[in-house]
Amino acid sequence: MALYPLLRPLAFALDAERAHRLTIGALKLLPPGLPPAPDPMLAIKVAGLLFPNPVGLAAGFDKDAEVWRQMLGFGFGFVEVGTLTPRPQEGNPRPRLFRLVEDRAVINRMGFNNRGQAAAVARLRKGRPGLVGANIGANKDSSDRIADYALGVAALRDYADYLTVNISSPNTPGLRALQDKSALDELLAAVMEARGNNGPPFFLKVAPDLSRSEVDDVVTVAMARKLDSIIIGNTTISRPPLVSRHSAETGGLSGLPLKSLALDRLRDFRRATGGALPLVAVGGISNGVDAFERIRAGASLVQLYTALVYEGPEIAERINAELKRLLKRHGFARLEEAIGQEKD
Ligand SMILES: Cc1cc2nc3c(=O)[nH]c(=O)nc-3n(C[C@H](O)[C@H](O)[C@H](O)COP(=O)(O)O)c2cc1C
């Protein structure tokens, strides 16, 4: 039975961050579920990893790697923990997380609050079941941001199936400047050196606010540096029309109002890569139709966070079931066949 419709009014009566802490606490009490088995239609190989299905939990929900087992148990094909910084940090002053209920959206300016990489490593021991990515970032007060990413790679390379280099949070001042061509090249050279020869694949998480020429620059550097995948993308600093009372809050906007922006940006990346680099789509995905649309626009995998807040953890299984129906209806035997098959 789906419990979430009963729990949601209770959670929504609380301040959003308190509700999130309580949710993590409650999830920790659940027995760790088994990760989903590879689905014959949906399983897909990306960056040398076999994803049992394409629906992942995006970074930011399980920042400190506390409940990834339980979330895999709800049917997510993979979970991305973090963002983790080398040293623990508090993040921005509260309040810093806002539900925009009428808009099916969230605005957050958390600022990489987390207990640091060493604490997470203790919970990410080797030999774990299921696929877990670790998303790494820089401490706010770091004097050498690039060195922080290299530290993250060294700390987490043996404890995650892939590493996400997150240069797109709007809540750490200056972080997004690492998306500029020469800074990005320097950053990727440093993380690759820190990884060494047989570390996990690298995913790069970018902002949905990049212009076409910035997309081209990111792709040029990513291909030259042999990156494994690009995640498009993080929250937006733009403000499409919103009606909720929190709409003027500073921070990154996620959920339904981000959907068309994230889809447009995915299309730009697909055009720029010509399908040569696997893409992960994130932003406003809440059902099978959304996921199918991103896959046909060029994504190999999808992730979500905000829709989980509104619809509960059963969302992963629901999207996978809807995806299978849509694939069949459109004559695809396997997910892989549908990637990038959008008609102009
Ligand atoms: C409260 C909150 C915290 C987030 N924290 C992170 C984070 O630490 N690192 C990161 O890469 N993305 C973070 N994100 C961004 C999500 O991973 C995702 O890219 C974005 O919310 C768009 O997807 P959605 O519309 O499905 O939520 C956060 C999002 C939210 C709502």
The ligand as an SDF file (V2000), in Angstrom:
LIG
                    3D

 31 33  0  0  0  0  0  0  0  0999 V2000
   16.7580   20.5210   -1.5950 C   0  0  0  0  0  0  0  0  0  0  0  0
   17.6540   20.2410   -2.7470 C   0  0  0  0  0  0  0  0  0  0  0  0
   19.0070   20.0150   -2.5290 C   0  0  0  0  0  0  0  0  0  0  0  0
   19.8490   19.7370   -3.6040 C   0  0  0  0  0  0  0  0  0  0  0  0
   21.1660   19.4910   -3.3650 N   0  0  0  0  0  0  0  0  0  0  0  0
   21.9880   19.1670   -4.3980 C   0  0  0  0  0  0  0  0  0  0  0  0
   23.3370   18.8530   -4.1730 C   0  0  0  0  0  0  0  0  0  0  0  0
   23.8210   18.8410   -3.0350 O   0  0  0  0  0  0  0  0  0  0  0  0
   24.1110   18.5590   -5.2490 N   0  0  0  0  0  0  0  0  0  0  0  0
   23.6210   18.5320   -6.5310 C   0  0  0  0  0  0  0  0  0  0  0  0
   24.3520   18.2340   -7.4710 O   0  0  0  0  0  0  0  0  0  0  0  0
   22.3140   18.8080   -6.7710 N   0  0  0  0  0  0  0  0  0  0  0  0
   21.4980   19.1210   -5.7400 C   0  0  0  0  0  0  0  0  0  0  0  0
   20.1840   19.3840   -5.9830 N   0  0  0  0  0  0  0  0  0  0  0  0
   19.7060   19.4110   -7.3860 C   0  0  0  0  0  0  0  0  0  0  0  0
   19.0300   18.0920   -7.8010 C   0  0  0  0  0  0  0  0  0  0  0  0
   19.9430   17.0380   -7.7710 O   0  0  0  0  0  0  0  0  0  0  0  0
   18.4380   18.2200   -9.2200 C   0  0  0  0  0  0  0  0  0  0  0  0
   19.5070   18.4280  -10.1230 O   0  0  0  0  0  0  0  0  0  0  0  0
   17.4450   19.3640   -9.3580 C   0  0  0  0  0  0  0  0  0  0  0  0
   16.6540   19.4950   -8.2000 O   0  0  0  0  0  0  0  0  0  0  0  0
   16.5230   19.2050  -10.5690 C   0  0  0  0  0  0  0  0  0  0  0  0
   15.7850   17.9920  -10.4830 O   0  0  0  0  0  0  0  0  0  0  0  0
   14.2630   17.9240   -9.9290 P   0  0  0  0  0  0  0  0  0  0  0  0
   13.4730   18.9590  -10.6610 O   0  0  0  0  0  0  0  0  0  0  0  0
   13.8230   16.5240  -10.1930 O   0  0  0  0  0  0  0  0  0  0  0  0
   14.3600   18.2180   -8.4710 O   0  0  0  0  0  0  0  0  0  0  0  0
   19.3230   19.6820   -4.9270 C   0  0  0  0  0  0  0  0  0  0  0  0
   17.9620   19.8870   -5.1290 C   0  0  0  0  0  0  0  0  0  0  0  0
   17.1220   20.1640   -4.0830 C   0  0  0  0  0  0  0  0  0  0  0  0
   15.6500   20.3920   -4.3450 C   0  0  0  0  0  0  0  0  0  0  0  0
  1  2  1  0
  2  3  1  0
  2 30  2  0
  3  4  2  0
  4  5  1  0
  4 28  1  0
  5  6  2  0
  6  7  1  0
  6 13  1  0
  7  8  2  0
  7  9  1  0
  9 10  1  0
 10 11  2  0
 10 12  1  0
 12 13  2  0
 13 14  1  0
 14 15  1  0
 14 28  1  0
 15 16  1  0
 16 17  1  0
 16 18  1  0
 18 19  1  0
 18 20  1  0
 20 21  1  0
 20 22  1  0
 22 23  1  0
 23 24  1  0
 24 25  2  0
 24 26  1  0
 24 27  1  0
 28 29  2  0
 29 30  1  0
 30 31  1  0
M  END
$$$$
